[in-house]
Amino acid sequence: MKDRSAAWAMFLLCSLFPASSTHAQTKSQKNQMAVYDDRDGYEVLSVLLNRLSEVRKNDIIRIAPLTSAGEYVAEIKAHCAGIPEEFHAASGDFDGKAKTRLRLTRDFSLTKNYELARGRAVNELVQAETREEAQKRFRSGTYHVAAVGFDDKRTRAIAFVEYICGSLCGDSIFYYLRKTEKGWEEAPEVGPKVQSCGRIY
């Protein structure tokens, strides 16, 4: 009888530990942010960041570590009017992905050094700053990117890139790209046709 009670107690003890261990793992997995692991997405964003960093003469490309998502991006996108039919599927895919924030990895193919960092506070504007200081601030801004939207064949893409270099300095723009034999290229004729598809501060 004594042996049977001891065995029963041991059974209960063993059955409790796996349950608590599993619960801890599930809780940990829930708290861990999903990673953005779309190879095509990083290629598209790299094409844009390489070009934009040249235009802005960035010394280093500073990228926020999480994708832009949520109501903020959806609100800007809601004003996009006149998106060509060839980009409708990519637009729908973008909207679905934009609901979730993802953690970026160092899978960009950039021509300059880059870092995944929160960057400097956007309200660093200093009154009466010199022209040289203003240019330096502009060059040291932070890029914020969203998960890229693709059509079913992955030959059309819509990307969102925001550049913040001060409280009144930067822009939030949607870009349209096609995949060609040379790789991903912007569709220059599409952007101007799509009305109110971005903000300039």
C-alpha positions in Angstrom: 0.0 0.0 0.0 2.9 2.3 0.9 4.6 1.5 -2.3 1.5 2.2 -4.3 1.1 5.6 -2.7 4.7 6.5 -3.4 4.4 5.5 -7.0 1.2 7.5 -7.4 2.9 10.6 -5.9 5.9 10.1 -8.3 3.5 9.9 -11.3 1.7 13.1 -10.3 5.1 14.9 -9.8 6.4 13.8 -13.2 3.3 14.7 -15.0 3.3 18.2 -13.6 6.9 19.1 -14.7 6.4 18.7 -18.5 3.3 20.7 -18.3 5.0 23.6 -16.6 8.0 23.4 -18.9 5.8 23.4 -22.0 3.8 26.4 -20.6 7.1 28.3 -20.1 8.3 27.5 -23.7 4.9 28.6 -25.2 5.0 31.8 -23.2 8.6 32.5 -24.3 7.7 31.9 -27.9 4.7 34.2 -27.7 6.9 37.0 -26.3 9.5 36.5 -29.0 9.0 38.7 -32.1 8.9 37.0 -35.5 11.7 37.6 -37.9 11.4 39.1 -41.3 13.0 36.4 -43.5 11.8 37.2 -47.0 14.9 37.1 -49.3 13.1 39.0 -52.2 11.9 41.6 -49.7 15.5 42.3 -48.6 16.5 42.6 -52.3 13.8 45.1 -53.0 14.6 47.2 -49.9 18.3 47.0 -50.7 17.7 48.5 -54.2 15.8 51.4 -52.7 18.1 52.0 -49.8 21.2 52.0 -52.0 19.7 54.7 -54.3 18.2 56.8 -51.5 21.5 56.7 -49.5 23.3 58.1 -52.5 20.8 60.9 -53.0 21.0 61.8 -49.3 24.7 61.3 -49.1 24.4 59.1 -46.0 27.8 58.2 -44.5 26.2 55.1 -42.9 22.8 53.6 -43.5 20.9 53.5 -40.2 17.9 51.2 -40.3 15.3 50.9 -37.5 15.4 47.2 -36.3 11.6 46.5 -36.7 9.4 46.8 -39.7 6.9 49.7 -39.9 3.4 48.4 -39.4 0.0 49.1 -38.0 -2.5 52.0 -38.3 0.2 54.5 -39.1 1.3 52.8 -42.3 -2.3 51.8 -43.2 -3.4 55.4 -42.8 -0.8 56.7 -45.3 -1.5 53.8 -47.7 -5.3 54.5 -47.6 -4.7 57.8 -49.4 -3.0 56.0 -52.4 -5.2 56.5 -55.3 -4.8 55.3 -58.9 -2.6 52.2 -58.2 -2.2 50.4 -61.6 -3.9 47.1 -62.0 -0.5 45.3 -62.4 0.3 46.3 -58.8 -3.1 45.4 -57.2 -2.1 42.0 -56.0 1.1 43.4 -54.5 -0.9 46.1 -52.8 -3.2 43.5 -51.2 -0.2 41.5 -50.0 1.3 44.6 -48.6 -1.8 45.4 -46.6 -1.9 41.9 -45.1 1.8 42.0 -44.0 1.6 45.6 -42.7 -0.6 44.4 -39.8 2.4 42.8 -38.0 5.7 44.2 -36.9 8.7 42.0 -37.6 12.4 42.0 -36.5 14.8 42.7 -39.3 18.1 40.8 -39.8 21.4 41.8 -41.5 20.3 40.3 -44.8 20.4 43.6 -46.8 22.8 43.9 -49.7 24.0 47.5 -49.4 26.9 49.3 -50.9 27.6 51.3 -47.7 28.0 50.2 -44.1 24.8 49.9 -42.3 23.4 49.3 -38.8 20.2 48.2 -37.3 19.7 50.7 -34.6 17.1 52.9 -33.2 19.1 55.9 -34.2 18.9 59.4 -32.7 15.8 61.0 -31.4 13.8 62.6 -34.2 13.4 65.8 -32.2 17.0 66.7 -32.2 16.4 69.8 -34.2 18.6 72.6 -32.8 17.6 76.2 -33.4 20.1 78.4 -35.3 22.1 75.3 -36.4 24.7 76.0 -39.1 24.2 74.8 -42.6 27.0 72.2 -42.0 25.2 70.9 -38.9 21.9 70.7 -40.8 23.5 68.7 -43.6 25.1 66.3 -41.0 21.7 65.8 -39.3 20.1 65.1 -42.7 22.8 62.5 -43.6 22.5 60.8 -40.2 18.7 60.1 -40.3 17.1 56.7 -39.8 15.3 54.6 -42.4 12.2 52.8 -41.4 10.9 50.0 -43.8 7.9 47.8 -44.0 7.5 44.2 -45.2 7.4 44.3 -49.0 4.2 43.3 -50.8 4.4 41.0 -53.8 2.1 39.7 -56.5 1.7 35.9 -56.9 4.5 35.5 -59.4 6.8 37.8 -57.3 7.5 40.0 -60.3 5.8 43.1 -58.9 6.5 44.7 -55.6 5.3 47.6 -53.4 7.6 48.9 -50.7 7.3 51.5 -48.0 10.4 53.5 -46.9 10.3 56.3 -44.4 13.3 58.5 -43.7 13.3 60.6 -40.4 16.1 63.1 -39.8 14.3 65.5 -37.5 10.8 66.5 -36.3 10.3 68.4 -39.6 12.7 66.5 -41.8 12.0 63.4 -43.8 9.5 61.6 -45.9 7.3 58.5 -46.0 7.0 57.1 -49.6 5.6 54.1 -51.3 7.7 52.6 -54.2 6.7 50.4 -57.1 9.2 47.9 -58.6 9.3 45.3 -61.3 11.5 42.3 -61.5 13.5 42.2 -64.8 16.4 40.3 -66.1 18.7 42.7 -64.4 16.9 42.3 -61.1 14.5 44.6 -59.2 14.0 48.0 -60.8 11.8 50.9 -59.9 8.8 51.6 -62.1 9.5 55.4 -62.5 6.3 56.1 -64.5 4.0 54.6 -61.7 5.0 56.7 -58.7 3.9 60.1 -60.0 0.6 58.7 -61.3 -0.4 57.3 -57.9 -1.9 60.3 -56.0 -1.2 61.1 -52.4 0.9 58.0 -51.8 3.3 59.3 -49.2 4.2 62.3 -47.1 7.0 64.8 -47.1 7.8 66.6 -43.9 
